[in-house]
Amino acid sequence: MALTLALATAGARAADWPATEDGLALLGVNLSGAGFAPHITPGKHGTHYFYPQKKHFEYYASQGIRLIRFPFIWERVQHSLDDGLNFDQIRLLKKTLDLAAQNGQKVILDMHNYGRYHGELIGSRQVPYAAYASVWQKLAQQFKGHPALLGYDIMNEPHGTVGLWPGAAQAAVDAIREVDQQTLIFIEGERWSSAFHWPLVNANFLIDDPAERIVYEAHLYFDQDFSGKYMPRASRNIDPMLGVERARPFIEWLKQHGQKGYLGEYGIPDDLPEAAVAMDNLLAYLNDNCVPSSYWAGGPGWGTYKLAIEPRDGKDRPQMALMRKHLANDCTAIGPAPAPDAD
């Protein structure tokens, strides 16, 4: 099933999004593995971390999944702030994009670093804004124009940044736009990019992009502490509408400000039926608003991790049935639609 490009416009802003015969490619998956063992850097490929293989892309393509969020670690692509990009990691990332292209998929490259480099905050003396801007400009120069590249997710789940994150995000956007005016830029918010807490901690978090190709990204889990760890005693009695209620503050913020959005992470354990009901309702709500999303997580190396959607012993995981249920949609542009009185 070939991909086409759908055009989403809010005011003067346009954003390309992959489409299929069933509508826009609103449902995706995080293909993790390259982001494993972030405390061991650079680490060894195949021991500490794993890049997905051809079979991983083929499986998700066979399920109708055309959208891939791909986490990587800054310290592996750049061993020190004074270095250029690491050749081996760039080669692996390009191979990842090539495999996606061969399977008609689009990729969001996700710097999975939580607002830090070697544990130091971006914007601190140890990791100045200029260093962060520089690495993203270098990455954009490497990957711009690749047929599988959908966007740059400039930072996964910043948190505890003591007000430094907005300046960092703007610096990265400015640097990328000096070399790439076309590729979408995905911006996550403070407090782990929580969808539920977004208006509280990111109320005025609006980044200037001369290309007007920003997509704001939030994350959502269904357990009591929002973490996705699903500790046994804290994860029962999940209300069927919990996912909708946790997503709504983010969706309403997007509508208020006339912005486009994406739910970059959500996931449920395979043994929690009430969470499956909540996820089912969440995906219906996101489809109603034409907001894309990516499940956490697939890819190599997950073992018995209960949230994993990667097949086990040749059998589909139960979460995949929910994904397939919501693949079809009648969206012609990613959303949500702006409120009548949007800023």
C-alpha positions, 0 to 999 in steps of 0.5 A, spaced: 500 500 500 503 506 497 504 512 501 501 519 499 502 525 502 496 529 506 496 536 507 494 539 513 493 547 514 492 551 520 492 558 518 499 559 514 502 553 517 502 546 512 504 539 515 505 533 510 503 527 513 503 520 510 496 517 508 494 510 506 488 507 502 484 507 509 485 514 510 491 518 514 496 514 517 494 516 524 497 510 528 504 508 529 509 504 533 515 506 537 521 502 534 525 501 540 532 498 541 537 503 539 535 507 545 536 501 550 542 502 556 542 510 555 547 509 562 552 505 558 555 510 552 557 509 547 555 502 548 556 496 544 551 495 538 548 488 539 549 488 546 547 494 550 542 496 544 539 494 538 537 497 531 531 494 528 532 489 522 528 488 516 523 483 519 521 488 524 519 493 519 516 488 514 511 486 520 508 493 522 507 494 515 503 488 514 499 490 520 498 497 516 502 501 520 506 506 516 508 511 522 514 509 526 517 513 532 525 511 532 528 513 539 536 514 539 541 517 544 545 523 543 551 521 547 551 515 541 551 519 535 556 525 538 561 522 543 562 529 546 560 536 545 566 538 541 566 532 536 562 531 529 557 526 529 559 518 530 559 515 523 557 508 525 551 511 528 549 515 522 550 509 518 545 505 522 540 511 522 540 511 515 539 504 514 533 504 519 530 510 514 532 505 508 528 499 511 522 504 513 522 507 505 522 500 503 516 498 507 512 504 505 513 507 512 515 514 515 520 515 521 520 520 526 527 521 529 527 521 536 532 524 541 531 520 547 535 524 552 530 527 557 532 534 556 540 532 558 546 530 555 551 526 560 546 527 565 547 535 565 541 539 563 541 543 556 542 550 557 546 549 563 554 551 563 556 544 561 551 543 555 550 550 552 544 551 548 549 552 542 551 545 543 544 542 542 543 547 536 549 544 533 548 537 534 541 538 531 543 542 525 548 536 524 543 531 524 538 535 519 544 536 514 545 528 514 538 526 514 534 532 510 530 529 504 530 522 505 524 519 503 522 516 509 524 522 514 517 525 517 520 529 522 525 531 528 523 529 535 528 534 538 527 531 545 524 526 549 520 527 555 524 533 558 523 534 565 525 538 571 529 543 566 528 549 571 525 553 565 531 552 560 527 547 556 523 553 552 530 556 550 533 550 548 527 548 543 527 554 540 535 554 539 534 547 536 528 549 531 532 555 529 538 551 527 534 546 523 531 551 519 538 554 517 539 547 513 532 544 512 525 548 511 521 542 509 521 537 515 516 537 520 519 538 527 516 535 533 516 539 540 515 535 547 513 539 553 516 539 560 513 534 565 515 528 561 510 531 556 504 529 560 498 530 556 494 531 562 498 536 565 500 540 558 496 546 560 499 547 567 506 546 565 506 548 558 501 553 558 505 559 553 510 554 550 509 556 543 515 556 539 516 560 533 518 556 526 519 560 520 517 554 516 510 553 520 511 546 520 511 544 528 507 539 531 506 539 538 507 532 542 505 529 548 505 522 552 500 518 556 499 512 560 493 509 564 496 508 571 495 512 577 502 516 577 502 517 569 509 513 568 507 507 564 510 502 570 503 500 572 505 497 579 500 492 581 497 495 586 496 502 583 494 500 576 487 496 577 480 499 577 482 504 570 476 508 568 474 506 561 474 514 559 481 515 563 485 515 556 480 520 553 480 524 560 488 525 560 488 526 553 483 532 553 487 537 556 492 537 551 487 536 545 484 542 548 490 546 548 492 545 541 485 547 539 485 554 543 492 555 540 490 553 533 496 548 533 497 540 530 498 535 535 501 528 536 501 523 542 508 520 541 507 515 547 502 510 550 501 503 552 498 498 556 500 491 559 497 485 556 494 482 562 490 489 564 483 488 560 480 495 563 486 498 560 485 495 554 478 498 554 481 505 556 486 505 550 480 503 545 476 509 547 482 513 547 484 511 540 477 513 538 477 520 541 484 521 537 481 519 531 475 523 532 480 529 532 485 526 527 490 526 532 496 521 530 499 517 535 505 511 536 504 505 541 510 504 546 513 500 544 515 495 539 522 493 536 527 488 538 530 486 545 523 487 549 523 480 552 517 479 556 515 486 557 508 487 558 507 493 554 511 490 548 507 490 542 512 486 538 510 479 536 512 473 541 513 466 539 510 468 532 504 470 535 501 477 535 500 481 542 493 483 544 494 490 543 495 489 536 488 487 535 486 494 538 491 498 533 488 494 527 481 496 529 482 504 529 487 504 523 481 506 518 479 513 518 476 519 514 481 524 516 484 529 510 489 533 515 492 532 522 488 535 527 485 537 531 481 543 528 482 549 531 477 552 536 473 558 533 476 563 537 483 560 537 489 564 538 
